[in-house]
């Protein structure tokens, strides 16, 4: 096992002896509007038959785990499928170390010489104008590749916030090519339909063969399952700190 710690207190574990990430594309998303980032990455892990190659360990991990078909699902996991590396956050980092987590993830991506990064989030559907289902936010280093996307850039009157904003800032400072894709999504409930829109655009640009029909077909079940998981996690936290 390769065990490495960067200058911050986030540790990345890889359960393979040597992993070369040069020229790979990082794919990740966070628990934000419509849970779009989480839904998208979770679906892509299965659709691409990605192999779990490692874990991210932090000093104060969320006090939860899940179970899946392959056994235990830890809070932060790293998957790989060909030249695509997916970082899946089953739960959000603790607020006290969220900034550190994001900074470390961005710096690790740059250090390992990834080709670029695609970040998936959600945009409150109340801001929708026109017919396009998504908006994008690129770093300056990604501008040369921008012509591949047939999606408008986010209006400068709107703000990106949360972990997505922090990681974009880190990539911009590092002069690293990264792009956030933001489909319009429900601000009140998990939105698998919005996740499908993001995956379709990413698949078209990066030539991925991903069928999102199952995601759209099971939208109601996925929405209910995620809502139940979030509610259980919230109740558990409340009980812990009462």
Beta strands, then each sheet from edge to edge (+ up, - down):
strand 1: 2-5
strand 2: 10-14
strand 3: 25-29
strand 4: 51-58
strand 5: 66-68
strand 6: 71-73
strand 7: 76-81
strand 8: 84-89
strand 9: 116-124
strand 10: 134-138
strand 11: 178-185
sheet 1: 1+ 2- 4+ 7- 8+ 3+ 9+ 11+ 10-
sheet 2: 5+ 6-
end
